[in-house]
Amino acid sequence: MMKAFLAEYTVCSDPDLAPEGAAMLSVLSGSFERCGYDVVSPERADFESEIRRLAPGCDVGLVIAPDHLLFRFTHLLEQYTHNIGCGSMNAAVCANKQRTSAILAKHGIAVPEEVGTGRKVIKPIRGCGARGVRLSDDTPGDGEIGQRYIEGAHMSVSLVGSRVTGNVCELSGGAPPLLLAINRQEIMVGDDGAFRYMGGETPVHPSREEEVVAAAAGAVSVLGCQGYAGVDLVVADRVFVVDVNPRPTTSLVGIAAVMEEEIADTLVAASYGRAPSCVHLTGRVVFDRDGRVRRV
């Protein structure tokens, strides 16, 4: 039997985000088991040691971790098994929100511009999700950036990139990123200005669907993201890319509930440059940040 190593960092090391991480891990594990894999995951808190211990005996592997840690753990995984997630170097670029925005802007993809005064969104340059993101008139602190606040609809696009590794990749099929779904995001801004991600709805079909997908696919292609990627956007006068997550996101739990294909098969095929041209979604669901799903 083939073996899949699935490692989700927060389940081992971050109680605040652990329910979200556990939900994603459960969905992925179930899919890989249905596809004939024996799934192994870290059992101890020392994440690095568990990668070294378990990954060598597996046919494929995937690490899910906060963006600022993803490079380190993925780079280690790549030494021991076939990585079906984003490549470590690409993940390192995506972890730097300031650098990511500059690269996307250089390629004509709309991003919120940096501002130094007035009302702005302040976020960590290296952050995870909505942690530390706030609406404020303050000056950004060390390790933070301030970007223009854009009123609009909060959405994300979930994609699967086919194999991309550095400048040369013998496994690349040259296919564009595979669209899984567009998701509506539920974002709350508290009295303290802090952004809080509450969950979302999937799939949705906004009036500017082609524009939304084009912006997300362009961002993933420019940054060379492989495997599952979630692109956060604000739809206003233009479609602005506000974050690129080079890993499975919470939207996965909703998408898997309505997708006919197995996400495991899709990720493995894409890692060899053979992602399908489309997937089929039936129905619609809402989901919360802890991974609870309800059909609507």
SEVOVEX-467867 format. One record per residue (C-alpha): x, z, y; residue number from 1. Coordinates in steps of 0.1 Angstrom, whole numbers, plus 5000, padded with zeros to 4 digits. Example, Ala and Ser with C-alpha at 12.3 -4.5 7.8 and 13.67 -1.06 7.14 Angstrom:
BEGIN
+------+------+------+------+
|    x |    z |    y | resi |
+------+------+------+------+
| 5123 | 5078 | 4955 |    1 |
| 5137 | 5071 | 4989 |    2 |
+------+------+------+------+
This chain:
BEGIN
+------+------+------+------+
|    x |    z |    y | resi |
+------+------+------+------+
| 5000 | 5000 | 5000 |    1 |
| 5012 | 4992 | 5035 |    2 |
| 5019 | 5021 | 5059 |    3 |
| 5011 | 5024 | 5096 |    4 |
| 5027 | 5051 | 5118 |    5 |
| 5003 | 5061 | 5146 |    6 |
| 5017 | 5086 | 5171 |    7 |
| 4996 | 5100 | 5200 |    8 |
| 5016 | 5123 | 5222 |    9 |
| 4989 | 5144 | 5239 |   10 |
| 4975 | 5155 | 5205 |   11 |
| 5008 | 5172 | 5199 |   12 |
| 5018 | 5183 | 5234 |   13 |
| 4992 | 5181 | 5261 |   14 |
| 4960 | 5202 | 5256 |   15 |
| 4944 | 5189 | 5287 |   16 |
| 4944 | 5153 | 5275 |   17 |
| 4943 | 5160 | 5238 |   18 |
| 4906 | 5153 | 5233 |   19 |
| 4910 | 5119 | 5248 |   20 |
| 4941 | 5112 | 5227 |   21 |
| 4925 | 5125 | 5196 |   22 |
| 4895 | 5101 | 5201 |   23 |
| 4918 | 5071 | 5204 |   24 |
| 4939 | 5082 | 5174 |   25 |
| 4908 | 5086 | 5153 |   26 |
| 4895 | 5051 | 5161 |   27 |
| 4928 | 5035 | 5154 |   28 |
| 4934 | 5055 | 5122 |   29 |
| 4900 | 5046 | 5109 |   30 |
| 4905 | 5009 | 5116 |   31 |
| 4940 | 5008 | 5099 |   32 |
| 4926 | 5026 | 5069 |   33 |
| 4897 | 5001 | 5066 |   34 |
| 4924 | 4973 | 5067 |   35 |
| 4942 | 4988 | 5037 |   36 |
| 4969 | 5009 | 5054 |   37 |
| 4980 | 5044 | 5046 |   38 |
| 4982 | 5060 | 5080 |   39 |
| 5008 | 5087 | 5089 |   40 |
| 5010 | 5106 | 5121 |   41 |
| 5031 | 5134 | 5136 |   42 |
| 5023 | 5168 | 5122 |   43 |
| 5047 | 5188 | 5144 |   44 |
| 5051 | 5193 | 5182 |   45 |
| 5086 | 5177 | 5183 |   46 |
| 5075 | 5142 | 5189 |   47 |
| 5110 | 5126 | 5187 |   48 |
| 5119 | 5142 | 5155 |   49 |
| 5085 | 5131 | 5140 |   50 |
| 5092 | 5095 | 5150 |   51 |
| 5126 | 5097 | 5133 |   52 |
| 5112 | 5113 | 5102 |   53 |
| 5081 | 5092 | 5096 |   54 |
| 5085 | 5058 | 5112 |   55 |
| 5113 | 5044 | 5089 |   56 |
| 5089 | 5045 | 5059 |   57 |
| 5062 | 5025 | 5077 |   58 |
| 5055 | 4987 | 5080 |   59 |
| 5041 | 4990 | 5115 |   60 |
| 5041 | 5016 | 5143 |   61 |
| 5024 | 5024 | 5175 |   62 |
| 5031 | 5051 | 5201 |   63 |
| 5005 | 5062 | 5227 |   64 |
| 5020 | 5085 | 5254 |   65 |
| 5017 | 5090 | 5292 |   66 |
| 5033 | 5061 | 5309 |   67 |
| 5064 | 5079 | 5322 |   68 |
| 5072 | 5089 | 5286 |   69 |
| 5062 | 5057 | 5268 |   70 |
| 5096 | 5039 | 5273 |   71 |
| 5115 | 5067 | 5257 |   72 |
| 5094 | 5071 | 5226 |   73 |
| 5087 | 5034 | 5221 |   74 |
| 5124 | 5026 | 5224 |   75 |
| 5130 | 5051 | 5196 |   76 |
| 5102 | 5037 | 5175 |   77 |
| 5116 | 5001 | 5178 |   78 |
| 5148 | 5013 | 5160 |   79 |
| 5128 | 5023 | 5129 |   80 |
| 5098 | 5000 | 5124 |   81 |
| 5079 | 4970 | 5137 |   82 |
| 5063 | 4980 | 5170 |   83 |
| 5028 | 4967 | 5175 |   84 |
| 5025 | 4981 | 5211 |   85 |
| 5041 | 4971 | 5243 |   86 |
| 5079 | 4966 | 5243 |   87 |
| 5099 | 4995 | 5256 |   88 |
| 5115 | 4976 | 5285 |   89 |
| 5081 | 4963 | 5297 |   90 |
| 5066 | 4998 | 5294 |   91 |
| 5094 | 5011 | 5315 |   92 |
| 5086 | 4987 | 5343 |   93 |
| 5048 | 4995 | 5342 |   94 |
| 5056 | 5033 | 5344 |   95 |
| 5069 | 5028 | 5379 |   96 |
| 5037 | 5022 | 5400 |   97 |
| 5056 | 5012 | 5431 |   98 |
| 5078 | 4987 | 5413 |   99 |
| 5048 | 4973 | 5394 |  100 |
| 5028 | 4967 | 5426 |  101 |
| 5058 | 4949 | 5442 |  102 |
| 5062 | 4926 | 5412 |  103 |
| 5025 | 4918 | 5410 |  104 |
| 5023 | 4911 | 5448 |  105 |
| 5053 | 4888 | 5445 |  106 |
| 5034 | 4867 | 5420 |  107 |
| 5003 | 4865 | 5442 |  108 |
| 4982 | 4892 | 5425 |  109 |
| 4963 | 4914 | 5450 |  110 |
| 4974 | 4950 | 5450 |  111 |
| 4966 | 4978 | 5476 |  112 |
| 4994 | 4977 | 5502 |  113 |
| 5015 | 5008 | 5509 |  114 |
| 5005 | 5027 | 5541 |  115 |
| 5022 | 5056 | 5558 |  116 |
| 4994 | 5069 | 5581 |  117 |
| 4956 | 5075 | 5580 |  118 |
| 4933 | 5079 | 5550 |  119 |
| 4951 | 5067 | 5518 |  120 |
| 4953 | 5070 | 5481 |  121 |
| 4983 | 5091 | 5472 |  122 |
| 4996 | 5088 | 5437 |  123 |
| 5027 | 5097 | 5417 |  124 |
| 5051 | 5068 | 5414 |  125 |
| 5054 | 5078 | 5377 |  126 |
| 5020 | 5091 | 5366 |  127 |
| 4994 | 5090 | 5339 |  128 |
| 4958 | 5081 | 5346 |  129 |
| 4942 | 5099 | 5375 |  130 |
| 4965 | 5129 | 5373 |  131 |
| 4978 | 5137 | 5408 |  132 |
| 4959 | 5109 | 5424 |  133 |
| 4940 | 5119 | 5456 |  134 |
| 4924 | 5106 | 5487 |  135 |
| 4941 | 5122 | 5517 |  136 |
| 4955 | 5119 | 5552 |  137 |
| 4986 | 5137 | 5542 |  138 |
| 5021 | 5122 | 5540 |  139 |
| 5031 | 5114 | 5504 |  140 |
| 5055 | 5139 | 5489 |  141 |
| 5087 | 5132 | 5469 |  142 |
| 5080 | 5109 | 5440 |  143 |
| 5047 | 5097 | 5455 |  144 |
| 5034 | 5066 | 5473 |  145 |
| 5005 | 5061 | 5496 |  146 |
| 4983 | 5030 | 5493 |  147 |
| 4953 | 5017 | 5513 |  148 |
| 4920 | 5031 | 5500 |  149 |
| 4898 | 5002 | 5490 |  150 |
| 4860 | 5007 | 5487 |  151 |
| 4846 | 4988 | 5458 |  152 |
| 4836 | 4988 | 5422 |  153 |
| 4860 | 5005 | 5398 |  154 |
| 4865 | 4984 | 5366 |  155 |
| 4891 | 4980 | 5339 |  156 |
| 4899 | 4951 | 5316 |  157 |
| 4911 | 4957 | 5281 |  158 |
| 4934 | 4930 | 5267 |  159 |
| 4958 | 4924 | 5238 |  160 |
| 4990 | 4906 | 5246 |  161 |
| 5007 | 4884 | 5220 |  162 |
| 5043 | 4891 | 5212 |  163 |
| 5066 | 4893 | 5242 |  164 |
| 5101 | 4907 | 5239 |  165 |
| 5127 | 4901 | 5266 |  166 |
| 5137 | 4865 | 5274 |  167 |
| 5137 | 4853 | 5238 |  168 |
| 5110 | 4860 | 5212 |  169 |
| 5109 | 4841 | 5179 |  170 |
| 5075 | 4856 | 5171 |  171 |
| 5058 | 4844 | 5203 |  172 |
| 5028 | 4820 | 5198 |  173 |
| 5026 | 4813 | 5235 |  174 |
| 4990 | 4823 | 5236 |  175 |
| 4975 | 4840 | 5267 |  176 |
| 4963 | 4876 | 5265 |  177 |
| 4933 | 4881 | 5244 |  178 |
| 4903 | 4895 | 5263 |  179 |
| 4886 | 4924 | 5245 |  180 |
| 4862 | 4936 | 5272 |  181 |
| 4855 | 4943 | 5309 |  182 |
| 4846 | 4980 | 5314 |  183 |
| 4829 | 4998 | 5342 |  184 |
| 4848 | 5030 | 5351 |  185 |
| 4832 | 5062 | 5363 |  186 |
| 4855 | 5076 | 5389 |  187 |
| 4846 | 5108 | 5408 |  188 |
| 4864 | 5120 | 5440 |  189 |
| 4861 | 5158 | 5443 |  190 |
| 4858 | 5178 | 5475 |  191 |
| 4895 | 5183 | 5474 |  192 |
| 4900 | 5145 | 5474 |  193 |
| 4912 | 5144 | 5437 |  194 |
| 4903 | 5114 | 5416 |  195 |
| 4888 | 5122 | 5382 |  196 |
| 4882 | 5097 | 5355 |  197 |
| 4850 | 5106 | 5337 |  198 |
| 4846 | 5076 | 5312 |  199 |
| 4828 | 5043 | 5315 |  200 |
| 4806 | 5016 | 5300 |  201 |
| 4815 | 4986 | 5279 |  202 |
| 4812 | 4957 | 5278 |  203 |
| 4800 | 4947 | 5313 |  204 |
| 4797 | 4913 | 5329 |  205 |
| 4801 | 4915 | 5366 |  206 |
| 4791 | 4886 | 5389 |  207 |
| 4828 | 4878 | 5395 |  208 |
| 4838 | 4880 | 5358 |  209 |
| 4862 | 4851 | 5358 |  210 |
| 4880 | 4864 | 5388 |  211 |
| 4883 | 4899 | 5373 |  212 |
| 4896 | 4886 | 5340 |  213 |
| 4921 | 4862 | 5357 |  214 |
| 4936 | 4891 | 5378 |  215 |
| 4940 | 4913 | 5348 |  216 |
| 4954 | 4886 | 5325 |  217 |
| 4978 | 4876 | 5353 |  218 |
| 4991 | 4911 | 5356 |  219 |
| 4996 | 4915 | 5319 |  220 |
| 5014 | 4881 | 5317 |  221 |
| 5036 | 4888 | 5347 |  222 |
| 5047 | 4922 | 5333 |  223 |
| 5051 | 4909 | 5298 |  224 |
| 5028 | 4935 | 5282 |  225 |
| 5025 | 4932 | 5244 |  226 |
| 4997 | 4948 | 5224 |  227 |
| 4968 | 4967 | 5238 |  228 |
| 4968 | 4970 | 5276 |  229 |
| 4943 | 4984 | 5301 |  230 |
| 4943 | 4970 | 5337 |  231 |
| 4925 | 4991 | 5363 |  232 |
| 4909 | 4972 | 5392 |  233 |
| 4888 | 4976 | 5423 |  234 |
| 4865 | 4948 | 5431 |  235 |
| 4860 | 4944 | 5468 |  236 |
| 4865 | 4914 | 5491 |  237 |
| 4893 | 4905 | 5466 |  238 |
| 4900 | 4918 | 5431 |  239 |
| 4928 | 4944 | 5435 |  240 |
| 4949 | 4955 | 5405 |  241 |
| 4955 | 4993 | 5410 |  242 |
| 4972 | 5002 | 5377 |  243 |
| 4985 | 4986 | 5345 |  244 |
| 4985 | 5008 | 5314 |  245 |
| 5007 | 4992 | 5286 |  246 |
| 4990 | 5011 | 5258 |  247 |
| 4956 | 5019 | 5244 |  248 |
| 4933 | 5036 | 5269 |  249 |
| 4901 | 5055 | 5265 |  250 |
| 4880 | 5023 | 5267 |  251 |
| 4892 | 5016 | 5232 |  252 |
| 4867 | 5041 | 5217 |  253 |
| 4838 | 5022 | 5233 |  254 |
| 4851 | 4988 | 5225 |  255 |
| 4857 | 4996 | 5189 |  256 |
| 4821 | 5008 | 5186 |  257 |
| 4808 | 4973 | 5195 |  258 |
| 4836 | 4950 | 5183 |  259 |
| 4830 | 4931 | 5150 |  260 |
| 4867 | 4926 | 5143 |  261 |
| 4890 | 4954 | 5134 |  262 |
| 4913 | 4965 | 5162 |  263 |
| 4941 | 4971 | 5136 |  264 |
| 4940 | 4935 | 5124 |  265 |
| 4940 | 4923 | 5160 |  266 |
| 4970 | 4944 | 5171 |  267 |
| 4991 | 4935 | 5140 |  268 |
| 4983 | 4898 | 5144 |  269 |
| 4992 | 4898 | 5181 |  270 |
| 5025 | 4915 | 5173 |  271 |
| 5035 | 4884 | 5154 |  272 |
| 5021 | 4861 | 5181 |  273 |
| 4990 | 4853 | 5162 |  274 |
| 4962 | 4870 | 5181 |  275 |
| 4927 | 4855 | 5176 |  276 |
| 4913 | 4834 | 5205 |  277 |
| 4884 | 4858 | 5210 |  278 |
| 4865 | 4888 | 5196 |  279 |
| 4828 | 4894 | 5192 |  280 |
| 4810 | 4923 | 5208 |  281 |
| 4775 | 4934 | 5198 |  282 |
| 4756 | 4958 | 5221 |  283 |
| 4768 | 4981 | 5248 |  284 |
| 4779 | 5017 | 5250 |  285 |
| 4788 | 5044 | 5274 |  286 |
| 4817 | 5068 | 5267 |  287 |
| 4832 | 5099 | 5283 |  288 |
| 4868 | 5108 | 5288 |  289 |
| 4868 | 5129 | 5256 |  290 |
| 4858 | 5099 | 5235 |  291 |
| 4821 | 5106 | 5229 |  292 |
| 4802 | 5073 | 5226 |  293 |
| 4765 | 5065 | 5230 |  294 |
| 4747 | 5032 | 5226 |  295 |
| 4726 | 5020 | 5255 |  296 |
+------+------+------+------+
